[in-house]
Amino acid sequence: MSVRKESRPVDVKTCDFCHKEVQTLGKCAICKRDMCSPGTREHTSHSLEVYSFKLENKICGAHVCVECAGKKFDLTLGQILDGMFGESPVPMISDTKGSDWLLESLMHLGFVTGKQVVHASMETELGQSTLDVLLKKKLVTEAQIMMAKAAQFGAQTIVLRGTTIEPLVIGSIPFHIAWKYKIIPVEKTEGRIVIAIADPSELNTIDTLGHLLNAEIEIRVAAEDDIEEAIKRYYPRLERIGGVRE
Protein backbone atom coordinates (compact mmCIF):
# COMPACT_ATOMS: atom_id res chain seq x y z
CA MET A 1 0.00 0.00 0.00
CA SER A 2 1.46 3.34 -1.02
CA VAL A 3 0.84 6.56 0.79
CA ARG A 4 0.69 9.78 -1.22
CA LYS A 5 1.45 13.04 0.56
CA GLU A 6 0.11 16.25 -0.83
CA SER A 7 1.78 19.58 -0.18
CA ARG A 8 -0.34 22.68 -0.42
CA PRO A 9 0.96 26.25 -0.40
CA VAL A 10 0.33 28.06 2.87
CA ASP A 11 -0.58 31.72 2.74
CA VAL A 12 1.34 33.25 5.64
CA LYS A 13 -0.11 36.53 6.87
CA THR A 14 2.20 39.01 8.60
CA CYS A 15 1.27 42.11 10.58
CA ASP A 16 2.96 45.26 9.22
CA PHE A 17 3.20 46.69 12.73
CA CYS A 18 4.61 43.91 14.94
CA HIS A 19 5.70 41.62 12.08
CA LYS A 20 4.06 38.59 13.70
CA GLU A 21 2.51 35.80 11.69
CA VAL A 22 -1.24 35.71 12.30
CA GLN A 23 -4.27 33.89 10.99
CA THR A 24 -6.45 36.95 10.42
CA LEU A 25 -5.56 40.53 9.56
CA GLY A 26 -7.35 43.83 9.64
CA LYS A 27 -6.38 46.80 7.47
CA CYS A 28 -6.01 50.43 8.50
CA ALA A 29 -8.44 52.51 6.44
CA ILE A 30 -5.94 55.41 6.28
CA CYS A 31 -2.48 53.93 5.57
CA LYS A 32 -3.82 50.60 4.25
CA ARG A 33 -1.27 48.62 6.31
CA ASP A 34 -2.18 45.14 7.52
CA MET A 35 -2.46 44.78 11.28
CA CYS A 36 -3.34 42.12 13.79
CA SER A 37 -7.05 41.40 13.91
CA PRO A 38 -8.87 44.56 15.11
CA GLY A 39 -10.49 42.44 17.81
CA THR A 40 -7.18 42.35 19.68
CA ARG A 41 -7.01 46.17 19.79
CA GLU A 42 -3.21 45.89 19.78
CA HIS A 43 -2.80 48.34 16.89
CA THR A 44 -6.35 49.62 16.37
CA SER A 45 -7.34 53.04 17.67
CA HIS A 46 -10.83 53.47 16.21
CA SER A 47 -13.47 51.29 14.60
CA LEU A 48 -15.74 53.10 12.15
CA GLU A 49 -19.11 52.06 10.80
CA VAL A 50 -21.05 53.75 8.01
CA TYR A 51 -24.86 53.42 8.04
CA SER A 52 -27.51 54.30 5.49
CA PHE A 53 -30.51 56.18 6.88
CA LYS A 54 -32.63 55.15 3.89
CA LEU A 55 -31.72 51.46 4.00
CA GLU A 56 -31.52 51.47 7.81
CA ASN A 57 -28.55 49.15 7.91
CA LYS A 58 -24.78 49.20 8.02
CA ILE A 59 -23.09 49.69 4.66
CA CYS A 60 -19.51 49.03 5.69
CA GLY A 61 -17.00 49.25 8.52
CA ALA A 62 -13.36 50.22 8.83
CA HIS A 63 -10.56 50.46 11.37
CA VAL A 64 -7.88 53.11 11.97
CA CYS A 65 -4.49 52.26 13.45
CA VAL A 66 -3.03 54.06 16.46
CA GLU A 67 -0.38 55.88 14.37
CA CYS A 68 -2.84 57.31 11.85
CA ALA A 69 -5.24 58.34 14.62
CA GLY A 70 -2.61 60.77 15.90
CA LYS A 71 -2.12 62.46 12.54
CA LYS A 72 -3.75 65.70 11.37
CA PHE A 73 -5.63 65.76 8.05
CA ASP A 74 -6.29 68.92 6.04
CA LEU A 75 -9.29 67.34 4.31
CA THR A 76 -13.05 67.54 4.42
CA LEU A 77 -14.96 64.61 5.93
CA GLY A 78 -16.11 63.58 2.46
CA GLN A 79 -12.53 63.54 1.12
CA ILE A 80 -11.36 61.46 4.07
CA LEU A 81 -14.15 58.93 3.57
CA ASP A 82 -13.40 58.70 -0.15
CA GLY A 83 -9.77 57.95 0.66
CA MET A 84 -10.53 55.56 3.50
CA PHE A 85 -12.73 53.31 1.40
CA GLY A 86 -10.53 53.53 -1.69
CA GLU A 87 -7.61 51.33 -2.68
CA SER A 88 -4.75 53.78 -2.05
CA PRO A 89 -3.55 55.29 1.26
CA VAL A 90 -4.89 58.70 2.19
CA PRO A 91 -1.89 60.89 1.31
CA MET A 92 -2.87 64.22 2.84
CA ILE A 93 -1.09 63.87 6.17
CA SER A 94 0.12 67.27 7.31
CA ASP A 95 3.82 67.80 6.75
CA THR A 96 5.99 69.64 9.30
CA LYS A 97 7.49 71.89 6.62
CA GLY A 98 4.33 72.64 4.66
CA SER A 99 5.30 70.66 1.56
CA ASP A 100 1.99 68.80 1.06
CA TRP A 101 1.64 70.28 -2.43
CA LEU A 102 5.09 68.96 -3.34
CA LEU A 103 4.28 65.47 -2.06
CA GLU A 104 1.11 65.52 -4.14
CA SER A 105 3.08 66.57 -7.21
CA LEU A 106 5.63 63.78 -6.67
CA MET A 107 2.81 61.24 -6.45
CA HIS A 108 1.01 62.67 -9.48
CA LEU A 109 4.18 62.30 -11.57
CA GLY A 110 4.62 58.71 -10.37
CA PHE A 111 7.93 59.30 -8.59
CA VAL A 112 6.56 57.99 -5.29
CA THR A 113 3.40 56.16 -4.20
CA GLY A 114 0.82 57.27 -1.67
CA LYS A 115 1.72 54.32 0.54
CA GLN A 116 5.41 55.31 0.52
CA VAL A 117 4.47 58.87 1.51
CA VAL A 118 2.29 57.66 4.38
CA HIS A 119 4.98 55.31 5.66
CA ALA A 120 7.63 58.05 5.42
CA SER A 121 5.40 60.48 7.35
CA MET A 122 5.26 57.96 10.19
CA GLU A 123 9.05 57.72 10.35
CA THR A 124 9.72 61.44 10.76
CA GLU A 125 11.66 62.64 13.78
CA LEU A 126 11.72 66.07 15.44
CA GLY A 127 12.55 68.75 12.88
CA GLN A 128 12.37 66.28 10.00
CA SER A 129 9.84 66.36 7.16
CA THR A 130 8.27 63.56 5.17
CA LEU A 131 10.32 64.74 2.19
CA ASP A 132 13.53 64.40 4.24
CA VAL A 133 12.67 60.76 4.98
CA LEU A 134 11.88 60.04 1.32
CA LEU A 135 15.27 61.47 0.32
CA LYS A 136 17.10 59.59 3.07
CA LYS A 137 15.51 56.31 2.00
CA LYS A 138 16.35 57.16 -1.64
CA LEU A 139 12.74 56.82 -2.68
CA VAL A 140 13.01 60.17 -4.51
CA THR A 141 15.93 62.19 -5.87
CA GLU A 142 16.73 65.91 -5.85
CA ALA A 143 16.21 65.96 -9.63
CA GLN A 144 12.72 64.48 -9.24
CA ILE A 145 11.86 67.02 -6.55
CA MET A 146 12.99 69.83 -8.86
CA MET A 147 10.83 68.43 -11.67
CA ALA A 148 7.83 68.11 -9.35
CA LYS A 149 8.20 71.73 -8.19
CA ALA A 150 8.39 72.96 -11.77
CA ALA A 151 5.42 70.87 -12.91
CA GLN A 152 3.22 72.14 -10.09
CA PHE A 153 3.71 75.77 -11.19
CA GLY A 154 4.01 75.25 -14.94
CA ALA A 155 7.67 76.28 -14.96
CA GLN A 156 10.76 74.88 -16.65
CA THR A 157 13.79 73.45 -14.85
CA ILE A 158 17.38 74.54 -15.34
CA VAL A 159 20.71 72.91 -14.41
CA LEU A 160 22.96 75.81 -13.47
CA ARG A 161 26.18 73.81 -13.30
CA GLY A 162 26.10 73.36 -17.06
CA THR A 163 24.85 76.85 -17.89
CA THR A 164 26.95 79.90 -18.79
CA ILE A 165 25.43 83.21 -17.73
CA GLU A 166 26.50 86.43 -19.43
CA PRO A 167 27.98 89.23 -17.23
CA LEU A 168 25.29 91.64 -18.46
CA VAL A 169 22.61 89.27 -17.16
CA ILE A 170 24.35 88.87 -13.79
CA GLY A 171 24.57 92.64 -13.52
CA SER A 172 20.79 92.94 -13.69
CA ILE A 173 20.46 91.77 -10.08
CA PRO A 174 22.74 93.09 -7.29
CA PHE A 175 24.45 90.54 -5.07
CA HIS A 176 22.56 91.49 -1.90
CA ILE A 177 19.22 90.78 -3.60
CA ALA A 178 20.45 87.55 -5.18
CA TRP A 179 21.79 86.28 -1.85
CA LYS A 180 18.83 87.42 0.27
CA TYR A 181 16.24 85.74 -1.95
CA LYS A 182 18.49 82.84 -3.07
CA ILE A 183 18.02 83.53 -6.78
CA ILE A 184 20.24 84.12 -9.78
CA PRO A 185 19.39 85.74 -13.13
CA VAL A 186 19.79 83.49 -16.17
CA GLU A 187 18.27 85.60 -18.98
CA LYS A 188 17.41 89.26 -19.53
CA THR A 189 15.47 91.18 -22.13
CA GLU A 190 13.97 94.66 -22.04
CA GLY A 191 11.57 94.78 -19.08
CA ARG A 192 11.93 91.06 -18.35
CA ILE A 193 14.32 89.02 -16.19
CA VAL A 194 14.36 85.22 -16.00
CA ILE A 195 15.55 83.98 -12.61
CA ALA A 196 16.46 80.57 -11.20
CA ILE A 197 14.74 79.86 -7.88
CA ALA A 198 14.54 76.72 -5.76
CA ASP A 199 10.98 77.11 -4.50
CA PRO A 200 8.44 78.38 -7.08
CA SER A 201 5.75 78.45 -4.39
CA GLU A 202 7.37 81.62 -2.97
CA LEU A 203 4.89 83.83 -4.80
CA ASN A 204 5.41 86.77 -2.44
CA THR A 205 9.15 86.67 -3.15
CA ILE A 206 8.56 86.66 -6.90
CA ASP A 207 6.13 89.58 -6.59
CA THR A 208 8.60 91.52 -4.42
CA LEU A 209 11.39 90.96 -6.94
CA GLY A 210 9.20 92.38 -9.70
CA HIS A 211 8.83 95.62 -7.71
CA LEU A 212 12.47 95.79 -6.62
CA LEU A 213 13.84 95.20 -10.11
CA ASN A 214 11.06 97.03 -11.95
CA ALA A 215 10.75 94.15 -14.39
CA GLU A 216 8.54 91.23 -15.31
CA ILE A 217 9.87 88.13 -13.52
CA GLU A 218 9.87 84.72 -15.17
CA ILE A 219 11.09 81.72 -13.20
CA ARG A 220 13.10 78.60 -13.81
CA VAL A 221 13.38 75.95 -11.08
CA ALA A 222 16.88 74.92 -10.00
CA ALA A 223 18.40 72.99 -7.10
CA GLU A 224 19.08 75.18 -4.06
CA ASP A 225 22.73 74.15 -3.73
CA ASP A 226 23.25 74.88 -7.45
CA ILE A 227 21.90 78.40 -6.95
CA GLU A 228 24.22 79.08 -4.00
CA GLU A 229 27.20 77.72 -5.96
CA ALA A 230 26.31 79.92 -8.95
CA ILE A 231 26.01 83.05 -6.77
CA LYS A 232 29.48 82.44 -5.34
CA ARG A 233 30.87 81.74 -8.82
CA TYR A 234 29.42 84.72 -10.68
CA TYR A 235 29.60 87.51 -8.11
CA PRO A 236 33.15 88.78 -7.36
CA ARG A 237 34.29 88.45 -3.75
CA LEU A 238 34.53 92.21 -3.11
CA GLU A 239 31.03 92.73 -4.46
CA ARG A 240 29.76 89.97 -2.21
CA ILE A 241 31.29 91.59 0.86
CA GLY A 242 29.86 94.98 -0.06
CA GLY A 243 26.48 93.44 -0.79
CA VAL A 244 26.25 91.76 2.61
CA ARG A 245 26.81 95.10 4.36
CA GLU A 246 23.84 96.57 2.63
C-alpha positions in Angstrom: 0.0 0.0 0.0 1.5 3.3 -1.0 0.8 6.6 0.8 0.7 9.8 -1.2 1.4 13.0 0.6 0.1 16.2 -0.8 1.8 19.6 -0.2 -0.3 22.7 -0.4 1.0 26.2 -0.4 0.3 28.1 2.9 -0.6 31.7 2.7 1.3 33.2 5.6 -0.1 36.5 6.9 2.2 39.0 8.6 1.3 42.1 10.6 3.0 45.3 9.2 3.2 46.7 12.7 4.6 43.9 14.9 5.7 41.6 12.1 4.1 38.6 13.7 2.5 35.8 11.7 -1.2 35.7 12.3 -4.3 33.9 11.0 -6.5 36.9 10.4 -5.6 40.5 9.6 -7.3 43.8 9.6 -6.4 46.8 7.5 -6.0 50.4 8.5 -8.4 52.5 6.4 -5.9 55.4 6.3 -2.5 53.9 5.6 -3.8 50.6 4.2 -1.3 48.6 6.3 -2.2 45.1 7.5 -2.5 44.8 11.3 -3.3 42.1 13.8 -7.1 41.4 13.9 -8.9 44.6 15.1 -10.5 42.4 17.8 -7.2 42.4 19.7 -7.0 46.2 19.8 -3.2 45.9 19.8 -2.8 48.3 16.9 -6.3 49.6 16.4 -7.3 53.0 17.7 -10.8 53.5 16.2 -13.5 51.3 14.6 -15.7 53.1 12.2 -19.1 52.1 10.8 -21.1 53.8 8.0 -24.9 53.4 8.0 -27.5 54.3 5.5 -30.5 56.2 6.9 -32.6 55.1 3.9 -31.7 51.5 4.0 -31.5 51.5 7.8 -28.6 49.1 7.9 -24.8 49.2 8.0 -23.1 49.7 4.7 -19.5 49.0 5.7 -17.0 49.3 8.5 -13.4 50.2 8.8 -10.6 50.5 11.4 -7.9 53.1 12.0 -4.5 52.3 13.4 -3.0 54.1 16.5 -0.4 55.9 14.4 -2.8 57.3 11.8 -5.2 58.3 14.6 -2.6 60.8 15.9 -2.1 62.5 12.5 -3.7 65.7 11.4 -5.6 65.8 8.0 -6.3 68.9 6.0 -9.3 67.3 4.3 -13.1 67.5 4.4 -15.0 64.6 5.9 -16.1 63.6 2.5 -12.5 63.5 1.1 -11.4 61.5 4.1 -14.2 58.9 3.6 -13.4 58.7 -0.2 -9.8 58.0 0.7 -10.5 55.6 3.5 -12.7 53.3 1.4 -10.5 53.5 -1.7 -7.6 51.3 -2.7 -4.8 53.8 -2.0 -3.5 55.3 1.3 -4.9 58.7 2.2 -1.9 60.9 1.3 -2.9 64.2 2.8 -1.1 63.9 6.2 0.1 67.3 7.3 3.8 67.8 6.8 6.0 69.6 9.3 7.5 71.9 6.6 4.3 72.6 4.7 5.3 70.7 1.6 2.0 68.8 1.1 1.6 70.3 -2.4 5.1 69.0 -3.3 4.3 65.5 -2.1 1.1 65.5 -4.1 3.1 66.6 -7.2 5.6 63.8 -6.7 2.8 61.2 -6.4 1.0 62.7 -9.5 4.2 62.3 -11.6 4.6 58.7 -10.4 7.9 59.3 -8.6 6.6 58.0 -5.3 3.4 56.2 -4.2 0.8 57.3 -1.7 1.7 54.3 0.5 5.4 55.3 0.5 4.5 58.9 1.5 2.3 57.7 4.4 5.0 55.3 5.7 7.6 58.1 5.4 5.4 60.5 7.3 5.3 58.0 10.2 9.0 57.7 10.4 9.7 61.4 10.8 11.7 62.6 13.8 11.7 66.1 15.4 12.5 68.8 12.9 12.4 66.3 10.0 9.8 66.4 7.2 8.3 63.6 5.2 10.3 64.7 2.2 13.5 64.4 4.2 12.7 60.8 5.0 11.9 60.0 1.3 15.3 61.5 0.3 17.1 59.6 3.1 15.5 56.3 2.0 16.4 57.2 -1.6 12.7 56.8 -2.7 13.0 60.2 -4.5 15.9 62.2 -5.9 16.7 65.9 -5.8 16.2 66.0 -9.6 12.7 64.5 -9.2 11.9 67.0 -6.6 13.0 69.8 -8.9 10.8 68.4 -11.7 7.8 68.1 -9.3 8.2 71.7 -8.2 8.4 73.0 -11.8 5.4 70.9 -12.9 3.2 72.1 -10.1 3.7 75.8 -11.2 4.0 75.3 -14.9 7.7 76.3 -15.0 10.8 74.9 -16.6 13.8 73.5 -14.8 17.4 74.5 -15.3 20.7 72.9 -14.4 23.0 75.8 -13.5 26.2 73.8 -13.3 26.1 73.4 -17.1 24.8 76.9 -17.9 26.9 79.9 -18.8 25.4 83.2 -17.7 26.5 86.4 -19.4 28.0 89.2 -17.2 25.3 91.6 -18.5 22.6 89.3 -17.2 24.3 88.9 -13.8 24.6 92.6 -13.5 20.8 92.9 -13.7 20.5 91.8 -10.1 22.7 93.1 -7.3 24.4 90.5 -5.1 22.6 91.5 -1.9 19.2 90.8 -3.6 20.4 87.5 -5.2 21.8 86.3 -1.8 18.8 87.4 0.3 16.2 85.7 -2.0 18.5 82.8 -3.1 18.0 83.5 -6.8 20.2 84.1 -9.8 19.4 85.7 -13.1 19.8 83.5 -16.2 18.3 85.6 -19.0 17.4 89.3 -19.5 15.5 91.2 -22.1 14.0 94.7 -22.0 11.6 94.8 -19.1 11.9 91.1 -18.3 14.3 89.0 -16.2 14.4 85.2 -16.0 15.6 84.0 -12.6 16.5 80.6 -11.2 14.7 79.9 -7.9 14.5 76.7 -5.8 11.0 77.1 -4.5 8.4 78.4 -7.1 5.7 78.5 -4.4 7.4 81.6 -3.0 4.9 83.8 -4.8 5.4 86.8 -2.4 9.2 86.7 -3.1 8.6 86.7 -6.9 6.1 89.6 -6.6 8.6 91.5 -4.4 11.4 91.0 -6.9 9.2 92.4 -9.7 8.8 95.6 -7.7 12.5 95.8 -6.6 13.8 95.2 -10.1 11.1 97.0 -11.9 10.8 94.2 -14.4 8.5 91.2 -15.3 9.9 88.1 -13.5 9.9 84.7 -15.2 11.1 81.7 -13.2 13.1 78.6 -13.8 13.4 76.0 -11.1 16.9 74.9 -10.0 18.4 73.0 -7.1 19.1 75.2 -4.1 22.7 74.1 -3.7 23.3 74.9 -7.5 21.9 78.4 -7.0 24.2 79.1 -4.0 27.2 77.7 -6.0 26.3 79.9 -9.0 26.0 83.0 -6.8 29.5 82.4 -5.3 30.9 81.7 -8.8 29.4 84.7 -10.7 29.6 87.5 -8.1 33.2 88.8 -7.4 34.3 88.4 -3.8 34.5 92.2 -3.1 31.0 92.7 -4.5 29.8 90.0 -2.2 31.3 91.6 0.9 29.9 95.0 -0.1 26.5 93.4 -0.8 26.3 91.8 2.6 26.8 95.1 4.4 23.8 96.6 2.6 
